[in-house]
Amino acid sequence: MRIDVQMRTFHIQSVFDYVLTEAYKTEKNFQRYISARADKIREEGIDTDIWAY
């Protein structure tokens, strides 16, 4: 089986952040981690529109 996927910059950066900060130890669900990370970034006034870049 083959699954094609396109990972955007935000997701790649989130994977690295998830591992480097060891967030996987406290948040087991990566999708929830991405959502929380996006919320935090938006609160700082930074756009997280993954389709824009």
QUIDACOR-V225840 format. One record per residue. N is the residue number from 0. RES is the residue in one letter. PSI is psi as a letter, one per 20 degrees, with the letter a starting at -180 (NA if undefined). OMEGA is omega in whole degrees, -180 to 180 (NA if undefined). D_FIRST is the distance of its C-alpha to the first C-alpha in Angstrom with 1 decimal. Layout:
# QUIDACOR-V225840
n={N:N}
res={RES:RES}
psi={PSI:PSI}
omega={OMEGA:OMEGA}
d_first={D_FIRST:D_FIRST}
This chain:
# QUIDACOR-V225840
n={0:1:2:3:4:5:6:7:8:9:10:11:12:13:14:15:16:17:18:19:20:21:22:23:24:25:26:27:28:29:30:31:32:33:34:35:36:37:38:39:40:41:42:43:44:45:46:47:48:49:50:51:52}
res={M:R:I:D:V:Q:M:R:T:F:H:I:Q:S:V:F:D:Y:V:L:T:E:A:Y:K:T:E:K:N:F:Q:R:Y:I:S:A:R:A:D:K:I:R:E:E:G:I:D:T:D:I:W:A:Y}
psi={q:p:o:p:q:o:p:r:g:g:g:g:h:h:g:g:g:g:g:h:i:k:h:i:h:h:o:h:o:h:g:h:g:g:g:h:g:g:g:g:g:h:h:j:j:p:p:k:o:i:i:h:NA}
omega={178:178:176:-179:176:179:-179:-178:-179:-178:177:179:180:177:180:180:179:-178:-175:179:-179:180:179:179:-179:178:-176:-177:-176:-180:176:178:180:180:179:179:179:178:-179:180:179:177:178:178:-179:-180:179:179:-174:-178:-178:-179:NA}
d_first={0.0:3.8:6.7:10.1:13.1:16.7:18.8:22.5:25.4:26.4:23.2:23.2:26.9:26.3:23.9:26.6:29.3:27.5:27.4:30.7:32.7:31.1:30.6:27.9:30.8:32.3:29.4:26.4:24.5:23.4:23.4:27.0:27.8:26.7:28.8:31.8:31.5:31.5:34.5:36.4:35.8:36.9:40.0:40.9:40.9:37.8:35.4:31.8:30.5:27.1:27.1:30.5:29.4}
